Amino acid sequence: MALLALLPFLAARLPSMTDLPGHIGRYAVMLDRGATPSLETYYDFHWRLVGNLGADLGVLLFGWLGAERAAWLVSAVIAPLTIGGIAAVSRALHGRVQPGAVAAACFAMANPLMFGFVNYCLSLALAWWSFALWIRLRDRRATTALAPLTLAATGTWLAHAMGWGVLALLVGGFELERLARRRTRAALVDAVVRALALVPPIALTLAWRGDGGALFAWGDDLLVRKAMNWIVVLRGEAKWIDLATPALLALAMLVAWRRHAIDWRLGIGALLSALACFAMPTTLFGSWGADERLAPAAVTAALLSLRWRGSRRGALAIIALAATLFALRTTMIARDWHRLDQAYASHLRALDRVPHSARIHAVVLQDRCHTAWQSTAYTHFASLAIGRRGALVNSQWLLPGAALLTVRTTGDPELGHDPSQMVDGFDCAGPIPQPLAARLAQLRTGEWDFLWVLATRNVDAWPGHTPVFRDANSALYRLPAG
């Protein structure tokens, strides 16, 4: 399954992960190190010790490949690393890989990875390995285990603070179950000493967020969103397979419920993760979808907590079902990523018409009537021009207190970063007439050199104007110089 998880990445040079092109733009500036004058003019990159560096450090390690290929490589290893961590937890907890672990592997390419939350997903993979280490070292003296556990916890936090949060929930459940069984002062002291491994990331978080950049937001329609977090747990491919996979696995587990025993050393952690998903704000520390990211982790933990007590035939049936669903969905992802990759290659030919150091204002036409289920790379696609043309684009994030990259713009700051690239282009009646009119009225003459319109669906988004490049789903226009 770990090897099969590489298939979608082998099928596409640009994986269809929503946020990935935006990250690639940042990596390009990071790896450039001031060598390109236009990038030095348009962007400001500074390393900071924050709990959100996982893929950035990986790309830095493989920077000789270039930003795009290094990002591809780091993204490609996340799902196999996650599956390996799931297997490691199952072996450490149960002595062997359980059928529930095979089912849990189906969530290695869940909604967060499809959305391109690469730092978080890498940290979650590290959290599974760190938790397996915690279990393995549980019978050793606390003072002996403290150093490796601290390194594991801090490394997980460095990749992304929320991955460390998942680890803390799993460890908390594990130690609570142990204390409930032993109920001795020695057991309490031992647990407290081991818990010291989690303290350095707490101190680092307090220092990081001490700059006043912390952001908490709950969003609208809170109850609906909390319920949807569990429905969209695998969102990113075709809706039917994303919904059928967890439904069929849940049905199989319910049918075989009496043949399973819950290991509460992880079962409590699964419950804590589920509760955290309900309690977590939508945006935490500037990271959107904080609650949504926890749902796959909670499901994975719940499946890992199950120990099979039935027949070998029953275990093989569950394994076969999970492996089949995983193979089918992964193959579908590979097929669709390959198809989209060909479209992306066509769109990127527009950059052949763009001079180096150009200022490109991107617009991605949105459908305000239908929310797409399948993930694409269009939202931050224009950020690929940063590395390919040393360009200024408006699709980078503004994350107070967390961003390594900031955009230097002399114009309207609201039009210089994400989400300014998202403009309504379609409604329930079809294409919106003159979708660019309001945005063009906002742009100052001479502030931008080009207008790059994406997700056009073969619609003329700017009637009366001739693009310098057009294909079935994008158009590039030269703007007046002023």
Disulfide bonds with the S-S distance in Angstrom:
Cys369-Cys428 1.80
